[in-house]
Amino acid sequence: MPSNSCYATCAGREIHYTEWGAGQGPTVIAWHGLARTGRDMDELAEHLAGRGFRVVCPDTIGRGLSQWSPDPGSEYTLAFYARLAAELIEGLGIERAHWVGTSMGGAIGMACAGGRLQPRAKARIASLVLNDNAPQLAEPAIERIRAYAGNPPAFTTIAELEAFFRQVYKPYGWLSDAQWRRLTETSVRRLPDGRVTPHYDPAMVRQFTDHPHDYDVWEHYDAIEVPVLCLRGAESDLVLRETTGQMLRRGPGLRGLTRIVEVPGCGHAPALNVPDQLELVASFIEQNEALATASHP
């Protein structure tokens, strides 16, 4: 199924997004991880579009084809990302959406669904999938991510960059050779000296130095009132089992709205590209779309 490459202005910044199933409904927002782009969601978006959903996959500011921030200290933050998301949802006329977020994308989803940062977004999110993301993250893993994300390497050839991606993203689990190649080609930029490097603004790592507690988001999670599916990579070093256990004892978990599923063969984070993972996410969304439709026909 073909996709459309689109642009929107949100909070005064140009944001790129890929749209699948245009003209269809209901809507899914699929948001990528920290140093990635919306194209990571291609397999999931194509799968959901084939089941009748419209899927919007943004590039976060400073990533992919979206504008880089002229104010990194203030705009590479969870609060600003949530503002961009809320304005994108409103700008696209989306009254109800299901949110799928990998890593950082999950934190943005929690901030929107909780409503503390963006009250207007809260009523528009019908369900939330957290792909290896939780309200509290393991500090050693954050240090690991900070180390590589803040100093992206540069290579002479695309093949060398692909080899780097295959190593650093090995925890994603199985990807075909074609998927590794597409992951590389959709997240590469060429430097003035001709070398190639990952397609993001290295200054986005300032979120961790200027706002070191930005991803401690229990207050947002506790305010969520919609169903939550948390996918934890069975080998994840970022989302710990003790944290997912706590998620079941507070906020939406206390109300029986949170479900935790461990994904075998993956660390941080499952690539959402194989049948079992795709069906798990699709079934969750379809179930909650049916409930939302019954409640608000």
C-alpha positions as CSV (number, residue, x, y, z in Angstrom):
1,M,0.0,0.0,0.0
2,P,1.5,3.4,-1.0
3,S,2.2,6.2,1.5
4,N,2.2,9.9,1.2
5,S,5.1,12.2,2.3
6,C,3.6,15.3,4.0
7,Y,4.6,18.4,5.9
8,A,2.8,20.5,8.6
9,T,3.7,23.6,10.6
10,C,3.4,22.9,14.4
11,A,4.5,25.4,17.1
12,G,6.2,27.4,14.3
13,R,8.3,24.5,13.1
14,E,8.1,22.4,10.0
15,I,7.3,18.8,10.8
16,H,7.5,15.9,8.3
17,Y,5.2,12.9,8.5
18,T,4.4,9.9,6.4
19,E,0.7,9.0,6.0
20,W,-0.6,5.6,5.2
21,G,-4.3,4.9,4.4
22,A,-5.1,8.5,3.6
23,G,-8.8,9.1,3.6
24,Q,-9.4,6.0,5.8
25,G,-10.3,6.0,9.5
26,P,-9.9,5.6,12.4
27,T,-6.4,7.1,13.0
28,V,-3.2,5.7,14.5
29,I,-0.3,8.0,15.5
30,A,2.9,6.0,15.3
31,W,5.9,7.8,16.9
32,H,9.5,6.7,16.6
33,G,12.3,6.5,19.1
34,L,15.0,9.0,20.2
35,A,17.5,8.9,17.3
36,R,15.3,7.4,14.7
37,T,12.6,8.6,12.1
38,G,9.0,7.9,11.4
39,R,10.0,5.5,8.6
40,D,10.8,2.9,11.3
41,M,7.1,2.5,11.5
42,D,6.7,1.4,7.8
43,E,5.8,-2.2,8.5
44,L,3.4,-1.4,11.2
45,A,1.8,1.4,9.2
46,E,1.4,-0.8,6.1
47,H,-0.1,-3.6,8.2
48,L,-2.6,-1.3,10.0
49,A,-3.5,0.5,6.7
50,G,-4.3,-2.8,5.2
51,R,-6.8,-3.3,8.0
52,G,-8.6,0.0,7.4
53,F,-6.7,2.4,9.5
54,R,-5.2,5.8,8.7
55,V,-1.6,5.9,10.1
56,V,0.4,9.0,10.7
57,C,4.1,8.6,11.3
58,P,5.9,11.9,12.2
59,D,9.6,12.7,12.3
60,T,10.2,14.5,15.6
61,I,11.8,17.9,15.3
62,G,15.5,17.5,14.7
63,R,15.1,14.1,13.1
64,G,14.6,12.9,9.5
65,L,13.0,15.5,7.3
66,S,11.6,17.7,10.0
67,Q,13.2,21.0,10.8
68,W,16.1,21.2,13.2
69,S,15.5,23.4,16.3
70,P,17.1,26.8,16.4
71,D,16.6,26.6,20.2
72,P,17.9,23.2,21.2
73,G,17.9,23.8,25.0
74,S,14.2,24.6,25.0
75,E,12.7,22.6,22.2
76,Y,14.4,19.3,22.4
77,T,12.3,18.5,25.4
78,L,9.3,16.3,26.2
79,A,7.1,19.3,26.8
80,F,7.8,20.7,23.3
81,Y,7.5,17.3,21.7
82,A,4.0,17.0,23.3
83,R,3.1,20.4,22.0
84,L,4.1,19.5,18.5
85,A,2.0,16.3,18.8
86,A,-1.0,18.1,20.1
87,E,-0.9,20.7,17.3
88,L,-0.3,18.0,14.7
89,I,-3.4,16.1,15.9
90,E,-5.5,19.2,15.9
91,G,-4.1,20.5,12.6
92,L,-5.0,17.2,10.9
93,G,-8.5,17.3,12.3
94,I,-8.1,14.1,14.2
95,E,-10.9,13.7,16.8
96,R,-9.7,10.3,18.1
97,A,-6.5,8.4,17.7
98,H,-4.7,5.4,19.0
99,W,-1.1,6.0,19.8
100,V,1.9,3.7,19.3
101,G,5.2,5.0,20.5
102,T,8.6,3.4,20.5
103,S,10.9,4.5,23.4
104,M,10.8,8.4,23.2
105,G,7.6,8.1,21.2
106,G,6.0,6.3,24.1
107,A,6.9,9.0,26.5
108,I,5.4,11.6,24.2
109,G,2.3,9.5,24.1
110,M,2.1,9.3,27.9
111,A,2.5,13.1,28.1
112,C,-0.4,13.6,25.7
113,A,-2.6,10.9,27.1
114,G,-2.1,12.0,30.7
115,G,-3.2,15.5,29.8
116,R,-1.0,17.4,32.2
117,L,1.2,19.0,29.5
118,Q,-1.5,19.1,26.7
119,P,-5.0,18.8,28.2
120,R,-6.6,19.2,24.8
121,A,-4.8,16.0,23.6
122,K,-6.0,13.9,26.4
123,A,-9.6,13.4,25.2
124,R,-8.4,12.5,21.7
125,I,-6.2,9.5,22.5
126,A,-8.2,6.3,22.8
127,S,-5.5,3.8,23.6
128,L,-1.7,3.8,24.1
129,V,1.0,1.3,23.0
130,L,4.3,1.7,24.7
131,N,7.0,-0.1,22.8
132,D,9.8,-0.7,25.3
133,N,9.0,2.5,27.2
134,A,7.9,3.1,30.7
135,P,7.4,5.9,33.2
136,Q,10.9,5.3,34.6
137,L,14.0,4.2,32.7
138,A,17.1,2.5,33.8
139,E,19.9,5.0,34.3
140,P,22.8,2.8,32.9
141,A,20.8,2.4,29.6
142,I,20.2,6.1,29.4
143,E,23.9,6.7,29.8
144,R,24.5,4.2,26.9
145,I,22.1,6.0,24.7
146,R,23.4,9.4,25.6
147,A,27.0,8.3,24.7
148,Y,26.2,7.1,21.2
149,A,23.4,9.6,20.3
150,G,25.3,12.7,21.2
151,N,28.3,11.7,19.0
152,P,27.0,10.2,15.8
153,P,29.7,8.6,13.7
154,A,30.4,9.4,10.1
155,F,31.4,7.0,7.4
156,T,32.7,7.1,3.9
157,T,30.1,4.7,2.5
158,I,26.5,3.8,3.1
159,A,27.6,0.1,3.5
160,E,29.7,1.2,6.5
161,L,26.8,3.1,8.0
162,E,24.5,0.1,7.6
163,A,27.1,-2.1,9.4
164,F,27.1,0.4,12.2
165,F,23.3,0.4,12.4
166,R,23.2,-3.4,12.4
167,Q,25.4,-3.4,15.4
168,V,23.9,-0.6,17.5
169,Y,20.3,-1.7,16.7
170,K,20.9,-5.4,17.1
171,P,18.5,-5.4,20.1
172,Y,15.7,-4.6,17.7
173,G,15.5,-8.3,16.9
174,W,15.2,-9.9,13.5
175,L,15.2,-7.7,10.4
176,S,15.6,-8.8,6.8
177,D,18.5,-7.6,4.7
178,A,16.0,-5.4,2.8
179,Q,14.7,-3.9,6.1
180,W,18.2,-3.1,7.3
181,R,19.0,-1.4,4.0
182,R,15.8,0.6,4.2
183,L,16.4,1.6,7.8
184,T,19.8,2.9,6.7
185,E,18.6,4.7,3.6
186,T,15.7,6.4,5.4
187,S,17.9,7.7,8.3
188,V,21.1,9.0,6.6
189,R,22.4,12.4,5.7
190,R,25.5,13.4,3.9
191,L,27.9,15.8,5.5
192,P,29.7,18.7,3.7
193,D,32.8,16.6,3.4
194,G,30.9,13.8,1.6
195,R,30.7,11.3,4.5
196,V,27.4,9.9,5.7
197,T,26.0,10.0,9.2
198,P,22.6,9.3,11.0
199,H,19.9,11.8,10.0
200,Y,19.4,13.7,13.2
201,D,20.6,16.8,15.0
202,P,23.3,15.8,17.5
203,A,22.1,18.7,19.8
204,M,18.9,16.7,20.5
205,V,21.0,14.9,23.2
206,R,20.8,18.2,25.2
207,Q,17.5,16.9,26.5
208,F,19.5,14.6,28.7
209,T,22.0,17.2,29.9
210,D,19.8,20.2,30.2
211,H,16.7,18.3,31.4
212,P,18.1,15.1,33.1
213,H,14.8,14.1,34.6
214,D,12.7,14.7,31.5
215,Y,11.8,11.0,31.1
216,D,10.7,10.5,34.7
217,V,7.1,10.6,33.8
218,W,5.1,8.8,36.5
219,E,2.9,11.9,36.9
220,H,1.8,11.6,33.3
221,Y,1.3,7.8,33.5
222,D,-0.7,8.0,36.6
223,A,-3.2,10.4,34.9
224,I,-3.9,8.1,32.0
225,E,-7.4,6.9,31.8
226,V,-7.3,4.8,28.6
227,P,-6.0,1.2,27.9
228,V,-2.3,0.8,27.8
229,L,-0.3,-2.0,26.2
230,C,3.4,-2.0,27.2
231,L,5.7,-4.2,25.1
232,R,8.9,-4.9,26.9
233,G,11.8,-6.4,25.0
234,A,12.6,-9.5,27.0
235,E,16.3,-8.5,27.0
236,S,15.7,-4.7,27.4
237,D,18.2,-2.9,29.6
238,L,16.1,0.3,29.5
239,V,12.7,-1.0,30.8
240,L,13.2,-3.2,33.9
241,R,10.7,-5.8,35.1
242,E,10.4,-4.1,38.4
243,T,9.2,-1.0,36.6
244,T,6.6,-2.8,34.6
245,G,5.4,-4.5,37.8
246,Q,5.0,-1.1,39.3
247,M,3.0,0.0,36.2
248,L,0.4,-2.6,37.1
249,R,0.0,-1.3,40.6
250,R,-0.6,2.4,39.9
251,G,-2.3,4.7,37.5
252,P,-4.2,2.9,34.7
253,G,-2.7,-0.4,36.0
254,L,-4.5,0.0,39.3
255,R,-7.7,0.4,37.3
256,G,-7.0,-2.8,35.2
257,L,-6.2,-0.8,32.1
258,T,-2.6,-1.7,31.7
259,R,-1.3,-4.9,30.1
260,I,2.4,-5.9,30.0
261,V,3.7,-8.3,27.3
262,E,7.3,-9.4,27.0
263,V,8.6,-9.7,23.4
264,P,11.1,-12.6,23.1
265,G,14.3,-12.2,21.1
266,C,14.4,-8.4,21.5
267,G,16.0,-5.8,23.7
268,H,15.5,-2.1,23.2
269,A,13.3,-2.0,21.3
270,P,11.2,-4.5,19.3
271,A,11.2,-3.4,15.6
272,L,7.4,-4.0,15.2
273,N,8.2,-5.7,11.9
274,V,7.3,-9.4,12.3
275,P,3.9,-11.0,12.2
276,D,3.6,-11.8,16.0
277,Q,4.4,-8.2,16.9
278,L,2.2,-6.7,14.2
279,E,-0.8,-8.8,15.2
280,L,-0.3,-8.0,18.9
281,V,-0.5,-4.3,18.3
282,A,-3.2,-4.5,15.6
283,S,-5.5,-6.6,17.8
284,F,-5.1,-4.3,20.8
285,I,-5.9,-1.2,18.7
286,E,-8.9,-2.9,17.0
287,Q,-10.3,-4.0,20.3
288,N,-10.1,-0.5,21.8
289,E,-11.4,1.1,18.6
290,A,-14.5,-1.1,18.9
291,L,-14.9,0.0,22.6
292,A,-14.4,3.6,21.7
293,T,-16.9,3.4,18.9
294,A,-19.5,1.8,21.1
295,S,-19.0,4.5,23.7
296,H,-19.0,7.4,21.2
297,P,-20.6,6.2,18.0
